[in-house]
């Protein structure tokens, strides 16, 4: 669609189906992060690994879980926002389509305006 007569680009850009896909990917990433948190909490160096390195590993493992859970929660929040946004984009685009169709029918069904030939007398049509 050429929007040049109205504006520089599509006034309602976006792909509602693409937004749904993005929301699903964000949800999947949140699940993946929670799976990682779960796997990390199951890792233990007790009895296998000892010393300062094992202590540092355990300390880091304990601190990374809450950080990853926070990231997962943010992915969920973004997914929820996109899930709420995609219908609005689709609705707005749907509302913008009818005027485009009407404009297209008018151009096909009626003669286009032509400048008045200065050599011809002006006439008025009575409708």
FIMITI-746512 format. One record per atom (N, C-alpha, C): x, y, z; residue in one letter. Coordinates in steps of 0.001 Angstrom, whole numbers, padded with zeros to 6 digits, always signed. Last residue first. Layout:
N
XYZa;...
% end
This chain:
127
-026422+017414-008881x;-026673+016038-008443x;-027706+016016-007378x;-025468+019241-011509x;-026460+019252-010413x;-026791+017817-010065x;-022439+020666-012489x;-023319+019495-012514x;-024243+019598-011305x;-021605+023438-014398x;-021851+022893-013062x;-022770+021701-013202x;-018919+024365-016514x;-020294+023887-016325x;-020416+023326-014929x;-016979+026699-018226x;-017249+025988-016975x;-018717+025585-016918x;-015857+026175-021575x;-016658+026927-020597x;-016910+026063-019352x;-012444+025584-022373x;-013816+025098-022294x;-014603+025906-021276x;-009934+026598-022107x;-010622+026897-023363x;-012077+026458-023334x;-008881+025639-019732x;-009268+027055-019786x;-010019+027408-021068x;-009996+022689-018400x;-009357+023225-019604x;-009807+024678-019730x;-009522+021917-015038x;-010412+022491-016051x;-009586+023044-017201x;-007844+018899-014118x;-007901+020363-014143x;-008798+020835-015290x;-009778+016185-012995x;-008851+016715-013987x;-008945+018228-013963x;-010328+013629-010748x;-010405+015063-010992x;-009346+015466-012005x;-011423+010522-012099x;-010493+011309-011308x;-010622+012780-011678x;-014624+009077-011943x;-013548+009710-012715x;-012660+010499-011778x;-015183+006168-009914x;-015447+007536-010336x;-014285+008075-011143x;-014361+003620-009226x;-015744+003840-009600x;-016047+005229-010121x;-011638+003828-008528x;-012031+002932-009614x;-013417+003308-010125x;-011616+005648-006461x;-010747+005888-007619x;-011164+005027-008801x;-013393+004456-004721x;-013716+005760-005285x;-012890+006010-006536x;-011992+002199-003997x;-013228+002065-004769x;-013598+003375-005427x;-009854+003345-002510x;-009580+002575-003719x;-010814+002424-004584x;-011224+004491-000391x;-010467+005363-001281x;-010183+004639-002592x;-012196+002186+000783x;-013126+003172+000229x;-012403+004077-000756x;-009792+001010+001605x;-010643+000346+000612x;-011596+001335-000029x;-008899+002884+003468x;-008071+002586+002296x;-008917+001936+001218x;-010931+002754+005377x;-010745+003981+004586x;-009877+003743+003357x;-010511-000036+006269x;-011696+000404+005526x;-011528+001724+004784x;-007883-000050+007630x;-008113-000660+006317x;-009361-000162+005609x;-007875+000973+010163x;-007248+001776+009109x;-007555+001221+007725x;-008996-001030+011681x;-009727+000227+011548x;-009164+001089+010423x;-006938-002900+011483x;-008249-003200+010919x;-009084-001951+010724x;-004944-001620+012927x;-004736-001845+011499x;-006059-002160+010811x;-006164-001715+015442x;-005858-000421+014816x;-005642-000575+013319x;-006271-004515+015863x;-007498-003713+015815x;-007256-002382+015116x;-003520-005171+015853x;-004432-005755+014863x;-005714-004947+014724x;-002700-003708+018100x;-002116-003432+016781x;-003038-003957+015686x;-004227-004952+020085x;-004404-003523+019822x;-003840-003141+018457x;-003251-007562+020125x;-004615-007318+019657x;-004858-005846+019321x;-000525-007072+021038x;-000788-007551+019683x;-002245-007369+019254x;-000500-006323+023757x;-000295-005316+022715x;-000728-005801+021339x;-000686-008520+025374x;-001740-007511+025454x;-001680-006501+024323x;+001644-009790+024666x;+000376-010512+024488x;-000807-009550+024563x;+003512-007901+025492x;+003323-008135+024059x;+002018-008880+023778x;+003188-008183+028291x;+002946-006888+027643x;+002696-007078+026147x;+003956-010848+028644x;+002592-010435+028986x;+002244-009114+028305x;+006647-010647+027905x;+005734-011503+027132x;+004290-011096+027389x;+007589-009013+029969x;+007639-008531+028584x;+006691-009339+027706x;+007184-010750+032138x;+006495-009454+032105x;+006475-008883+030678x;+008922-012851+031447x;+007484-013091+031570x;+006696-011782+031473x;+011353-011475+031598x;+010930-012054+030316x;+009423-012318+030335x;+011305-010956+034345x;+011259-009830+033394x;+010871-010316+031997x;+011536-013514+035369x;+010329-012729+035673x;+010192-011551+034715x;+014108-014114+034446x;+012960-014892+033955x;+011655-014133+034203x;+015583-012313+036004x;+015583-012181+034538x;+014388-012931+033951x;+015067-013433+038518x;+014661-012054+038229x;+014602-011813+036719x;+016318-015884+038208x;+014866-015855+038440x;+014312-014457+038158x;+018949-015054+038026x;+018318-015681+036863x;+016793-015700+037000x;+019262-014100+040668x;+019439-013192+039519x;+018769-013758+038267x;+018875-016421+042202x;+017921-015305+042309x;+018048-014307+041145x;+021193-017913+041158x;+019811-018377+041061x;+018793-017246+041158x;+023590-016700+041881x;+023137-016583+040496x;+021677-017009+040334x;+024135-017285+044554x;+023789-015906+044181x;+023232-015783+042766x;+024704-020010+044624x;+023633-019481+045464x;+023206-018083+045045x;+026917-020088+042974x;+025695-020809+042590x;+024512-020276+043376x;+028795-018710+044479x;+028293-018138+043213x;+026987-018790+042788x;+029145-020575+046579x;+028734-019192+046856x;+028129-018542+045610x;+030048-022813+045221x;+028798-022889+045971x;+028249-021492+046249x;+032496-021783+044219x;+031461-022266+043304x;+030102-022271+044008x;+033868-021295+046593x;+033524-020168+045715x;+032417-020548+044724x;+034175-023944+047495x;+033440-022965+048309x;+032992-021770+047457x;+035745-024994+045470x;+034409-025560+045704x;+033557-024597+046517x;+038057-023452+045832x;+037321-023371+044561x;+035899-023908+044737x;+038914-024278+048409x;+038482-022898+048180x;+037674-022762+046892x;+037654-027664+048992x;+038649-026603+048918x;+038019-025244+048600x;+036366-030352+047026x;+036589-029626+048278x;+037604-028528+048046x;+034106-032491+045564x;+035015-031379+045318x;+035151-030607+046623x;+032547-034464+046561x;+033288-034705+045327x;+034419-033701+045182x;+031339-033633+048894x;+031849-034990+048849x;+032660-035297+047599x;+029560-031178+047206x;+029809-031861+048483x;+030254-033302+048264x;+028787-029842+045072x;+030167-030315+045040x;+030519-031082+046310x;+025747-030071+043378x;+026439-029976+044661x;+027848-030549+044513x;+022949-028995+041678x;+024385-029291+041579x;+025029-029090+042953x;+020399-028132+041934x;+020636-029558+042142x;+022105-029945+042081x;+020446-025519+041231x;+020197-025808+042645x;+020426-027287+042962x;+020811-025755+038481x;+021907-025247+039326x;+021689-025591+040797x;+018277-026651+037696x;+019444-027522+037513x;+020604-027069+038386x;+016748-024362+038340x;+016461-025655+038973x;+017662-026599+038872x;+017897-022516+036632x;+017925-022277+038078x;+017705-023589+038824x;+017225-023732+034195x;+018642-023572+034557x;+018778-023360+036062x;+014459-023451+034267x;+015045-024799+034230x;+016517-024757+034628x;+014307-020696+034120x;+013879-021359+035362x;+014385-022800+035422x;+015194-020354+031495x;+015976-019797+032607x;+015589-020449+033927x;+013094-021631+030113x;+014471-022135+030004x;+015336-021627+031163x;+010988-019920+030741x;+010942-021324+031182x;+012348-021914+031181x;+011910-017636+029408x;+011692-017595+030859x;+011661-019008+031430x;+011850-018551+026774x;+013142-018195+027375x;+013018-018134+028896x;+009093-018823+026412x;+009955-020014+026341x;+011311-019743+026985x;+008329-016121+026552x;+007836-017085+027555x;+008723-018328+027585x;+009635-015188+024259x;+010001-014649+025567x;+009542-015586+026689x;+008263-016625+022300x;+009710-016841+022480x;+010173-016328+023837x;+005705-015543+022593x;+005927-016975+022858x;+007404-017268+023071x;+006201-012909+021798x;+005726-013186+023161x;+005968-014649+023524x;+006907-013360+019091x;+007876-012785+020025x;+007471-013079+021467x;+004460-014292+018102x;+005638-015165+018067x;+006690-014666+019059x;+002919-011987+018444x;+002539-013219+019154x;+003733-014170+019217x;+004227-010323+016661x;+004221-009963+018084x;+003855-011181+018927x;+003622-011542+014261x;+005012-011511+014706x;+005129-011166+016178x;+000910-010961+014141x;+001336-012368+014242x;+002785-012450+014717x;+000986-008118+013906x;+000389-008764+015076x;+000813-010224+015239x;+003366-006101+013009x;+002916-007403+012545x;+002326-008132+013752x;+003532-002640+012082x;+003568-003745+013030x;+002994-004998+012424x;+002295+000716+011707x;+003197-000395+011395x;+003084-001491+012444x;+000303+002759+010812x;+000096+001756+011854x;+000982+000553+011538x;+001047+004335+008692x;+000765+004995+009970x;+000549+004019+011122x;+003717+003738+006626x;+002507+003110+007147x;+002214+003728+008516x;+005029+007017+005798x;+005092+005558+005897x;+003768+005018+006385x;+004413+009703+005441x;+005661+009173+004890x;+005748+007659+004921x;+000945+010151+004463x;+002077+010295+005370x;+003290+009613+004753x;-000843+010344+002287x;-001279+010614+003646x;-000135+010889+004612x;+000357+009752-000152x;-000544+010901-000074x;-000918+011294+001354x;+001976+007426+000604x;+002583+008719+000294x;+001591+009882+000342x;+001297+004829+001054x;+000747+005807+001990x;+001224+007219+001678x;+000567+002167-000835x;+001316+003418-000915x;+000640+004457-000035x;+000838-001174+000000x;+000000+000000+000000x;+000879+001231+000000x;
% end
